[in-house]
């Protein structure tokens, strides 16, 4: 029974001690009671300000209630039950808790689980085979965690999924596991007991949505986590039940301990998404006071006209709980601090743009919104897209991810709003995406002739086109100096987004050497005797090993300085089948004949050669 009493105090904060009140509070506090109650116990408040809990009637039996933000209280019981205790409410207004079907005193006899939707419809459940099922927390997805009795005083944890399936779990090595809280990501925190030195030892645990459990304690002391927020931050207390200290453990596992000034015991019970914590503490005279600790660590205490026991804090910083008055136990809600400062949003792009401000892949923009310290907390982020990509949405969280895939320029407009209704001025972020490589071309200068040949150095330049981001740079000019056929100059162009074109190439033929003419008469060519007969003096050929002799360009011509007296041909030049020219000259003459032979040829590159030979016929002195 001692263990069960500890569980009840830790799991639903029923209030195990009574102490005098010390006055003083800053925010407005509203006191309320469920109609017909002898004691009202609010246990949970959601972002909309709806409060749930239970109250006791004249016979001491519990009944559930929900109080809306306007103050209207609706009581309820699970059909067929003799008592109902609501424990946790999520943003959708879904409530979980326990109900009882048998007497005597209901809180000591066989609790069963239930979930009540916002319209008032009930669903009941039990962990299969368990004599007792005790839900402690429900998250926005409708997932419920809690504990169930296995045998004697042994407890195990469970998570009930939104569709109703139940998964049980135990911390390895524990003889009792009691989950206390589940966050939107499905992470669960709570306490478990292990045997140690002939007694028991409390340790904290966190279980992720995949079922991996990590245990922890603070400074080797008994540790009791009570609440986990959407950021994975956990609060609770460590040490003894009458001498505990508060702690907060961040998502990385770093633990910070704290105590309200002047306290001998601190009992943090609830942590909101922005990191504010509420609970109660005992002063040196065992007086009990409520407190709220902001994300920076500043602690503010508050009191009511009686002994206060805060149980829950919502996203806006409103706190509910109950206090022990002189006549009865009453519920209260402490208004959220006035918040007139809008949140701020910081965008992060992945991957980030290059130096030109462009990306060539899809871009994920993560929007992280934070509210001012002590503010009401971020409620939502709203965004819209225009330009290359359109769309938008509202994310009810302090982070949002937007994937931008459209090519071109997209404008992302975004703004965050806090739970007090403050909205930051709209901000914009320009995202430029170009996934398409540019086109590239190569141009040779000077251009080749009609035969596709050049006879000088050739410079190849590269240029490109890109319809989205534009060309950033291309390969520099390449100058080809050497002779050769089929030479290649290749280059690419890159756009401002970093996309590179396929290679562009130019094929270059360069021949700077003119053809070679051979077979011309050698120097000192002379015909004798001058008998007027034709004498073959040369077989002239032209060759070009690179571009080749241009068709029709090879010619051999001959002239004489004396007239052809007998009209017989003095110079006979004929073309052989091999393309050579055979040159015959008449060995005759008057006073001394001189033949001039000229051969010319051009190659396909436009190089030209011309050569001349002289043949003489000496004067015949015998006549």
For each residue, the residues with C-beta under 8 A, 3 or more apart:
1: 4 5
2: 5 6
3: 6 7 153 176 193
4: 1 7 8 108 153
5: 1 2 8 9 16
6: 2 3 9 10 241
7: 3 4 10 11 134 147 155 178
8: 4 5 11 12 14 107
9: 5 6 13 14 15 16 241
10: 6 7 13 178 180 191 224 226
11: 7 8 87 134 136 146 147 178 180
12: 8 41 43 85 87 136 311
13: 9 10 43 269 309 311 321
14: 8 9 41
15: 9 18 41 309 322 324 329
16: 5 9
17: 282 286 288
18: 15 288 307 324
19: 282 286 287 288 307
20: 285 287 307
21: 287 288 303 304 305 306 307 308 323
22: 283 287 289 303
23: 303 305
24: 301 302 303
25: 29 290 302 303 304 334
26: 300 302 337
27: 302 334 335 336 337
28: 334 335
29: 25 302 304 332 333 334 335
30: 71 332 333 335
31: 304 305 323 330 331 332
32: 40 67 71 73 330 331 332 333
33: 37 40 55 328 330 331
34: 37 40 55 63 65 73 75 331
35: 73 75
36: 55 57 58
37: 33 34 40 55 56 57 328
38: 55 56 57 58 60 328 329
39: 55 56 322 328 329 330
40: 32 33 34 37 53 55 65 322 328 329 330 331
41: 12 14 15 53 54 55 56 322 329 331
42: 45 51 52 53 67 311 312 320 321 322 331 332 333
43: 12 13 52 53 54 86 87 88 311 312 320
44: 51 52 53 86 87 88 89 311 312 320
45: 42 49 50 51 89 312 313 314 318 319 320 333
46: 49 50 89 90 91 93 314
47: 91 314 315 316 379 419
48: 69 91 93
49: 45 46 68 69 314 316 318 333
50: 45 46 66 67 68 69 89 93
51: 42 44 45 66 67 89 312 320 331 333
52: 42 43 44 64 65 66 67 86 87 88 89 95 97
53: 40 41 42 43 44 64 65 85 86 87 311 320 322 331
54: 41 43 62 63 64 65 84 85 86 97
55: 33 34 36 37 38 39 40 41 62 63 65 75
56: 37 38 39 41 60 61 62 63
57: 36 37 38 60 61 63
58: 36 38
59:
60: 38 56 57 105
61: 56 57 82 83 106
62: 54 55 56 83 84 85 100 106 107
63: 34 54 55 56 57 75 76 77 83 84
64: 52 53 54 75 76 77 78 84 85 86 95 97 116
65: 34 40 52 53 54 55 73 74 75 76 86
66: 50 51 52 73 74 76 86 89 93 95
67: 32 42 50 51 52 71 72 73 74 331 333
68: 49 50 71 72 74
69: 48 49 50
70:
71: 30 32 67 68
72: 67 68
73: 32 34 35 65 66 67
74: 65 66 67 68
75: 34 35 55 63 64 65
76: 63 64 65 66 84 86 116 120
77: 63 64 81 83 84 99
78: 64 81 84 99 112 114 116 122 124
79: 122
80: 101
81: 77 78 84 99 100 101
82: 61 100 101 102 103 106
83: 61 62 63 77 99 100 106 107
84: 54 62 63 64 76 77 78 81 97 98 99 100 114
85: 12 53 54 62 64 97 98 99 107 111
86: 43 44 52 53 54 64 65 66 76 89 95 96 97 116
87: 11 12 43 44 52 53 96 97 98 135 136 137
88: 43 44 52 95 96 97 135 136 137 138 144
89: 44 45 46 50 51 52 66 86 93 94 95 138
90: 46 93 94 138 139 140 142
91: 46 47 48 140 396
92: 117 118 140 142
93: 46 48 50 66 89 90 117 118
94: 89 90 115 116 117 118 138 142
95: 52 64 66 86 88 89 115 116 138
96: 86 87 88 113 114 115 116 135 137 138 144 146
97: 52 54 64 84 85 86 87 88 113 114 135
98: 84 85 87 111 112 113 114 133 134 135
99: 77 78 81 83 84 85 111 112 114 124
100: 62 81 82 83 84 106 107 109 110 111 112
101: 80 81 82 110 112
102: 82 109 110
103: 82 106 109
104: 108 109
105: 60 108 109
106: 61 62 82 83 100 103 109
107: 8 62 83 85 100 111
108: 4 104 105
109: 100 102 103 104 105 106
110: 100 101 102 131 132
111: 85 98 99 100 107 132 133 134
112: 78 98 99 100 101 124 125 126 132 133
113: 96 97 98 124 125 126 127 133 134 135 144 146 160
114: 78 84 96 97 98 99 122 123 124 125 135
115: 94 95 96 122 123 125 135 138 142 144 160
116: 64 76 78 86 94 95 96 120 121 122 123
117: 92 93 94 120 121 123
118: 92 93 94
119:
120: 76 116 117
121: 116 117
122: 78 79 114 115 116
123: 114 115 116 117 164
124: 78 99 112 113 114
125: 112 113 114 115 133 160 164 166
126: 112 113 130 133 148
127: 113 130 133 148 158 166 168
128: 166
129:
130: 126 127 133 148 149 150
131: 110 149
132: 110 111 112 148 149
133: 98 111 112 113 125 126 127 130 146 148 149 158
134: 7 11 98 111 113 146 147 148
135: 87 88 96 97 98 113 114 115 138 144 145 146 160
136: 11 12 87 88 145 146 147 178 179 180 181 190
137: 87 88 96 144 145 146 179 180 181 182
138: 88 89 90 94 95 96 115 135 142 143 144 182
139: 90 142 143 144 182 183 184 186
140: 90 91 92 184
141: 162 184 186
142: 90 92 94 115 138 139 162
143: 138 139 159 160 161 162 182 186
144: 88 96 113 115 135 137 138 139 159 160 182
145: 135 136 137 157 158 159 160 179 180 181 182 188 190
146: 11 96 113 133 134 135 136 137 157 158 160 179
147: 7 11 134 136 155 156 157 158 177 178 179 190
148: 126 127 130 132 133 134 155 156 158 168
149: 130 131 132 133 153 154 155
150: 130 154 155 156
151: 154
152:
153: 3 4 149 176
154: 149 150 151 175 176
155: 7 147 148 149 150 176 177 178
156: 147 148 150 168 169 170 176 177
157: 145 146 147 168 169 170 171 177 178 179 188 190 207
158: 127 133 145 146 147 148 166 167 168 169 179
159: 143 144 145 166 167 169 179 182 186 188
160: 113 115 125 135 143 144 145 146 164 165 166
161: 143 164 165 166 167
162: 141 142 143
163:
164: 123 125 160 161
165: 160 161
166: 125 127 128 158 159 160 161
167: 158 159 161 211
168: 127 148 156 157 158
169: 156 157 158 159 177 207 211 213
170: 156 157 174 177 192
171: 157 174 177 192 203 205 213 215
172: 213
173: 194
174: 170 171 177 192 193 194
175: 154 193 194 195 200
176: 3 153 154 155 156 192 193
177: 147 155 156 157 169 170 171 174 190 191 192 193 205
178: 7 10 11 136 147 155 157 190 191 192
179: 136 137 145 146 147 157 158 159 182 188 189 190 207
180: 10 11 136 137 145 189 190 191 225 226 227 236
181: 136 137 145 188 189 190 225 226 227 228
182: 137 138 139 143 144 145 159 179 186 187 188 228
183: 139 186 187 188 228 229 230 232
184: 139 140 141 230 397
185: 208 209 230 232
186: 139 141 143 159 182 183 208 209
187: 182 183 206 207 208 209 228 232
188: 145 157 159 179 181 182 183 206 207 228
189: 179 180 181 204 205 206 207 225 226 227 228 234 236
190: 136 145 147 157 177 178 179 180 181 204 205 225
191: 10 177 178 180 202 203 204 205 223 224 225 236
192: 170 171 174 176 177 178 202 203 205 215
193: 3 174 175 176 177 200 201 202 203
194: 173 174 175 200 201 203
195: 175 198 199 200 201
196: 199 200 201
197: 201
198: 195
199: 195 196
200: 175 193 194 195 196
201: 193 194 195 196 197 222
202: 191 192 193 222 223 224
203: 171 191 192 193 194 215 216 217 222 223
204: 189 190 191 215 216 217 218 223 224 225 234 236 249
205: 171 177 189 190 191 192 213 214 215 216 225
206: 187 188 189 213 214 216 225 228 232 234
207: 157 169 179 187 188 189 211 212 213 214
208: 185 186 187 211 212 214
209: 185 186 187
210:
211: 167 169 207 208
212: 207 208
213: 169 171 172 205 206 207
214: 205 206 207 208 253
215: 171 192 203 204 205
216: 203 204 205 206 223 249 253 255
217: 203 204 220 221 222 223 238
218: 204 221 223 238 245 247 255 257
219: 238 257
220: 217
221: 217 218 238 239
222: 201 202 203 217 238 239 240
223: 191 202 203 204 216 217 218 236 237 238 247
224: 10 191 202 204 236 237 238 244
225: 180 181 189 190 191 204 205 206 228 234 235 236 249
226: 10 180 181 189 235 236 237 267 268 269 270 279
227: 180 181 189 234 235 236 268 269 270 271 277
228: 181 182 183 187 188 189 206 225 232 233 234 271
229: 183 232 233 271 272 273 275
230: 183 184 185 273 397 398
231: 250 251 273 275
232: 183 185 187 206 228 229 250 251
233: 228 229 248 249 250 251 271 275
234: 189 204 206 225 227 228 248 249 271
235: 225 226 227 246 247 248 249 268 269 270 271 277 279
236: 180 189 191 204 223 224 225 226 227 246 247 268
237: 223 224 226 244 245 246 247 265 266 267 268
238: 217 218 219 221 222 223 224 244 245 247 257
239: 221 222 243 244 245
240: 222 243 244
241: 6 9 244
242: 265 282
243: 239 240 264 265
244: 224 237 238 239 240 241 265 266 267
245: 218 237 238 239 257 258 259 265 266
246: 235 236 237 257 258 259 260 266 267 268 277 279 281 293
247: 218 223 235 236 237 238 255 256 257 258 268
248: 233 234 235 255 256 258 268 271 275 277 293
249: 204 216 225 233 234 235 253 254 255 256
250: 231 232 233 253 254 255 256
251: 231 232 233
252:
253: 214 216 249 250
254: 249 250
255: 216 218 247 248 249 250
256: 247 248 249 250 297
257: 218 219 238 245 246 247
258: 245 246 247 248 266 293 297 299
259: 245 246 263 266 281
260: 246 263 266 281 289 291 293 299 301
261: 299
262: 283 284
263: 259 260 266 281 282 283
264: 243 281 282 283 284 286
265: 237 242 243 244 245 281 282
266: 237 244 245 246 258 259 260 263 279 280 281 291
267: 226 237 244 246 279 280 281
268: 226 227 235 236 237 246 247 248 271 277 278 279 293
269: 13 226 227 235 278 279 280 310 311 312
270: 226 227 235 277 278 279 310 311 312 313
271: 227 228 229 233 234 235 248 268 275 276 277 313
272: 229 275 276 277 313 314 315 317 377
273: 229 230 231 315 377 378 398
274: 295 315 317 371 375 377 378
275: 229 231 233 248 271 272 294 295
276: 271 272 292 293 294 295 313 317 374 377
277: 227 235 246 248 268 270 271 272 292 293 313
278: 268 269 270 290 291 292 293 310 311 312 313 319 321
279: 226 235 246 266 267 268 269 270 290 291 310
280: 266 267 269 288 289 290 291 308 309 310
281: 246 259 260 263 264 265 266 267 288 289 291 301
282: 17 19 242 263 264 265 286 287 288 289
283: 22 262 263 264 286 287 288 289
284: 262 264
285: 20
286: 17 19 264 282 283
287: 19 20 21 22 282 283 307
288: 17 18 19 21 280 281 282 283 307 308 309
289: 22 260 280 281 282 283 301 302 303 308
290: 25 278 279 280 301 302 303 304 308 309 310 319 321 334
291: 260 266 278 279 280 281 299 300 301 302 310
292: 276 277 278 299 300 302 310 313 317 319
293: 246 248 258 260 268 276 277 278 297 298 299 300
294: 275 276 297 298 299 300 373 374
295: 274 275 276 373 374
296: 373 374
297: 256 258 293 294
298: 293 294 374
299: 258 260 261 291 292 293 294
300: 26 291 292 293 294
301: 24 260 281 289 290 291
302: 24 25 26 27 29 289 290 291 292 308 334
303: 21 22 23 24 25 289 290 308
304: 21 25 29 31 290 307 308 323 332
305: 21 23 31 323 325
306: 21 323 324 325 326 330
307: 18 19 20 21 287 288 304 323 324
308: 21 280 288 289 290 302 303 304 321 323 332
309: 13 15 280 288 290 321 322 323 324
310: 269 270 278 279 280 290 291 292 313 319 320 321 334
311: 12 13 42 43 44 53 269 270 278 320 321 322
312: 42 43 44 45 51 269 270 278 319 320 321
313: 45 270 271 272 276 277 278 292 310 317 318 319
314: 45 46 47 49 272 317 318 319 336 419
315: 47 272 273 274 376 377 379 419
316: 47 49 336 339 376 377 418 419 420
317: 272 274 276 292 313 314 336 337 339 374 375 376 377 419
318: 45 49 313 314 333 334 335 336
319: 45 278 290 292 310 312 313 314 333 334
320: 42 43 44 45 51 53 310 311 312 331 332 333 334
321: 13 42 278 290 308 309 310 311 312 331 332
322: 15 39 40 41 42 53 309 311 329 330 331 332
323: 21 31 304 305 306 307 308 309 329 330 332
324: 15 18 306 307 309 329
325: 305 306 328 329 330
326: 306
327:
328: 33 37 38 39 40 325
329: 15 38 39 40 41 322 323 324 325
330: 31 32 33 39 40 306 322 323 325
331: 31 32 33 34 40 41 42 51 53 67 320 321 322
332: 29 30 31 32 42 304 308 320 321 322 323
333: 29 30 32 42 45 49 51 67 318 319 320
334: 25 27 28 29 290 302 310 318 319 320
335: 27 28 29 30 318
336: 27 314 316 317 318 339 376 419 420
337: 26 27 317 374 375 376
338: 420
339: 316 317 336 371 372 374 375 376 418 419 420 422
340: 420 422
341: 371 372 375 422
342: 416 417 418 422 423 424 425
343: 369 370 371 372 375 378 398 416 417 418 422 424
344: 369 370 416 424
345: 367 368 369 381 414 415 416 424 427
346: 367 368 369 370
347: 365 366 367 368 412 414 427 429
348: 365 366 368
349: 352 353 359 363 364 365 366 429 431
350: 363 364 365 366
351: 359 361 363
352: 349 359
353: 349 356 357 358 359 431 432
354: 357 358 359 496 497 498
355:
356: 353 469 472 496 497
357: 353 354 430 432 496
358: 353 354 432 433 434 469 495 496 497 498
359: 349 351 352 353 354 362 363 431 432 433 434 497
360: 433 434 435 497 498 499
361: 351 433 435
362: 359 403 404 405 433
363: 349 350 351 359 403 404 405 431 433
364: 349 350 401 402 403 404
365: 347 348 349 350 401 402 403 404 412 429 431
366: 347 348 349 350 399 400 401
367: 345 346 347 381 383 399 400 401 402 414 416
368: 345 346 347 348 398 399
369: 343 344 345 346 378 381 398 399 416 424
370: 343 344 346 378 398
371: 274 339 341 343 375 376 377 378 398 418
372: 339 341 343 375
373: 294 295 296
374: 276 294 295 296 298 317 337 339
375: 274 317 337 339 341 343 371 372 418 420
376: 315 316 317 336 337 339 371 379 418 419 420 422
377: 272 273 274 276 315 316 317 371 398 418 419
378: 273 274 343 369 370 371 381 397 398 416 417 418 419
379: 47 315 376 396 417 418 419
380: 394 395 396 397 416 417
381: 345 367 369 378 394 395 397 398 399 400 414 415 416 417
382: 392 393 394 395 414 415 416 417
383: 367 392 393 395 400 402 412 413 414 415
384: 391 392 412 413 414
385: 389 390 391 392 402 404 410 411 412 413
386: 390 410 411 413
387: 390 406 408 409 410 411
388: 406 407 408 409 410 433
389: 385 404 405 406 410
390: 385 386 387
391: 384 385
392: 382 383 384 385
393: 382 383 400
394: 380 381 382
395: 380 381 382 383 399 400
396: 91 379 380
397: 184 230 378 380 381 400
398: 230 273 343 368 369 370 371 377 378 381 416
399: 366 367 368 369 381 395
400: 366 367 381 383 393 395 397 414
401: 364 365 366 367
402: 364 365 367 383 385 412
403: 362 363 364 365
404: 362 363 364 365 385 389 410 412 431 433
405: 362 363 389 433
406: 387 388 389 410 433
407: 388 433 434 435 436 468
408: 387 388 432 433 434 468
409: 387 388 430 431 432
410: 385 386 387 388 389 404 406 430 431 432 433
411: 385 386 387 428 429 430 431
412: 347 365 383 384 385 402 404 428 429 430 431
413: 383 384 385 386 426 427 428
414: 345 347 367 381 382 383 384 400 426 427 428 429
415: 345 381 382 383 423 424 425 426 427
416: 342 343 344 345 367 369 378 380 381 382 398 423 424
417: 342 343 378 379 380 381 382 421 422 423 424
418: 316 339 342 343 371 375 376 377 378 379 421 422
419: 47 314 315 316 317 336 339 376 377 378 379
420: 316 336 338 339 340 375 376
421: 417 418
422: 339 340 341 342 343 376 417 418
423: 342 415 416 417
424: 342 343 344 345 369 415 416 417 427
425: 342 415
426: 413 414 415
427: 345 347 413 414 415 424
428: 411 412 413 414
429: 347 349 365 411 412 414
430: 357 409 410 411 412
431: 349 353 359 363 365 404 409 410 411 412
432: 353 357 358 359 408 409 410 469 497
433: 358 359 360 361 362 363 388 404 405 406 407 408 410 497
434: 358 359 360 407 408 466 468 469 495 496 497 499
435: 360 361 407 497 499
436: 407 466 467 468 499
437: 495 499 500 501 502
438: 464 465 466 471 493 494 495 499 501
439: 464 465 466 493 501
440: 462 463 464 474 491 492 493 501 502 503 504
441: 462 463 464 504
442: 460 461 462 489 490 491 504 505 506
443: 460 461 462 463 506
444: 447 448 454 458 459 460 489 506 508
445: 458 459 460 461
446: 454 456 458
447: 444
448: 444 451 452 453 454 508 509
449: 452 453 454 604 605 606
450:
451: 448 547 550 604 605
452: 448 449 509
453: 448 449 509 510 511 547 603 604 605 606
454: 444 446 448 449 458 508 509 510 511 605
455: 510 511 512 605 606 607
456: 446 510 512
457: 479 480 481 510
458: 444 445 446 454 479 480 508 510
459: 444 445 477 478 479 480
460: 442 443 444 445 477 478 479 480 489 491 506 508
461: 442 443 445 477
462: 440 441 442 443 474 475 476 477 491 492 493 504
463: 440 441 443 471 474 493
464: 438 439 440 441 471 474 493 495 501
465: 438 439 471
466: 434 436 438 439 469 470 471 493 495 496 499
467: 436
468: 407 408 434 436 495 497
469: 356 358 432 434 466 472 495 496 497 499
470: 466 495 496
471: 438 463 464 465 466 474 493 494 495 496
472: 356 469 494 495 496 498
473: 493 494
474: 440 462 463 464 471 491 492 493 494
475: 462 478 490 491 492 493
476: 462 491
477: 459 460 461 462
478: 459 460 475 489 491
479: 457 458 459 460
480: 457 458 459 460 487 489 508 510
481: 457
482: 487 510
483: 510 511 512 513 546
484: 487 509 510 546
485: 509 511 546 547
486: 507 509
487: 480 482 484 507 508 509 510
488: 505 506 507 508
489: 442 444 460 478 480 505 506 508
490: 442 475 503 504 505
491: 440 442 460 462 474 475 476 478 503 504 505
492: 440 462 474 475 500 501 502 503 504
493: 438 439 440 462 463 464 466 471 473 474 475 500 501 504
494: 438 471 472 473 474 498 499 500 501
495: 358 434 437 438 464 466 468 469 470 471 472 498 499
496: 354 356 357 358 434 466 469 470 471 472
497: 354 356 358 359 360 432 433 434 435 468 469
498: 354 358 360 472 494 495
499: 360 434 435 436 437 438 466 469 494 495
500: 437 492 493 494
501: 437 438 439 440 464 492 493 494 504
502: 437 440 492
503: 440 490 491 492
504: 440 441 442 462 490 491 492 493 501
505: 442 488 489 490 491
506: 442 443 444 460 488 489
507: 486 487 488
508: 444 448 454 458 460 480 487 488 489
509: 448 452 453 454 484 485 486 487 547 605
510: 453 454 455 456 457 458 480 482 483 484 487 605
511: 453 454 455 483 485 544 546 547 603 604 605 607
512: 455 456 483 605 607
513: 483 544 546 603 607
514: 544 601 602 603 607 608 609
515: 542 543 544 549 554 601 602 603 607 609
516: 542 543 544 609
517: 520 540 541 542 599 600 601 609 611
518: 540 541 542 543
519: 538 539 540 541 580
520: 517 538 540 597 599 611 613
521: 525 537 538 583 597 613 614 615
522: 525 613
523: 613 614
524:
525: 521 522 537 613 614 615 616
526: 615 616 617 618
527: 530 535 537 585 587 615 616 617
528: 587 617 618
529: 587 620
530: 527 587 588 589 593 617 618 619 620
531: 587 588
532: 566 568 586 587 588
533: 586 587 588
534: 569 572 584 585 586 587
535: 527 584 585 586 587
536: 539 582 583 584
537: 521 525 527 583 584 585 597 615
538: 519 520 521 581 582 583 597 613
539: 519 536 576 580 581 582 583
540: 517 518 519 520 556 580 581 583 597 599
541: 517 518 519 578 579 580 581
542: 515 516 517 518 549 554 599 601 609
543: 515 516 518 549
544: 511 513 514 515 516 547 548 549 601 603 604 607
545:
546: 483 484 485 511 513 603 605
547: 451 453 485 509 511 544 603 604 605 607
548: 544 603 604
549: 515 542 543 544 553 554 601 602 603 604
550: 451 553 601 602 603 604
551:
552:
553: 549 550 600 601 602 603 608
554: 515 542 549 579 581 599 600 601
555: 599 600 601
556: 540 573 581 583 597 598 599
557: 573 597 598 599
558: 571 573 583 585 595 596 597 598
559: 571 595 596
560: 563 564 570 571 593 594 595 596
561: 593 594 596
562: 565 570 589 590 591 593
563: 560
564: 560 567 568 569 570
565: 562 590
566: 532
567: 564
568: 532 564 586
569: 534 564 572 586
570: 560 562 564 585 586 588 593 595
571: 558 559 560 583 584 585 586 595 597
572: 534 569 583 584 585
573: 556 557 558 581 582 583 584
574: 581 582 584
575: 579 580 581 582
576: 539 579 580 581 582
577:
578: 541
579: 541 554 575 576
580: 519 539 540 541 575 576
581: 538 539 540 541 554 556 573 574 575 576 599
582: 536 538 539 573 574 575 576
583: 521 536 537 538 539 540 556 558 571 572 573 597
584: 534 535 536 537 571 572 573 574
585: 527 534 535 537 558 570 571 572 595 615 617
586: 532 533 534 535 568 569 570 571 589 617
587: 527 528 529 530 531 532 533 534 535 617
588: 530 531 532 533 570 593 617
589: 530 562 586 592 593 617 619 620
590: 562 565 593 619
591: 562 619
592: 589 616 617 618 619
593: 530 560 561 562 570 588 589 590 616 617
594: 560 561 614 615 616 617
595: 558 559 560 570 571 585 614 615 616 617
596: 558 559 560 561 612 613 614
597: 520 521 537 538 540 556 557 558 571 583 612 613 614 615
598: 556 557 558 610 611 612
599: 517 520 540 542 554 555 556 557 581 610 611 612
600: 517 553 554 555 608 609 610 611
601: 514 515 517 542 544 549 550 553 554 555 608 609
602: 514 515 549 550 553 606 607 608 609
603: 453 511 513 514 515 544 546 547 548 549 550 553 606 607
604: 449 451 453 511 544 547 548 549 550
605: 449 451 453 454 455 509 510 511 512 546 547
606: 449 453 455 602 603
607: 455 511 512 513 514 515 544 547 602 603
608: 514 553 600 601 602
609: 514 515 516 517 542 600 601 602
610: 598 599 600
611: 517 520 598 599 600
612: 596 597 598 599
613: 520 521 522 523 525 538 596 597
614: 521 523 525 594 595 596 597
615: 521 525 526 527 537 585 594 595 597
616: 525 526 527 592 593 594 595
617: 526 527 528 530 585 586 587 588 589 592 593 594 595
618: 526 528 530 592
619: 530 589 590 591 592
620: 529 530 589 623
621:
622:
623: 620
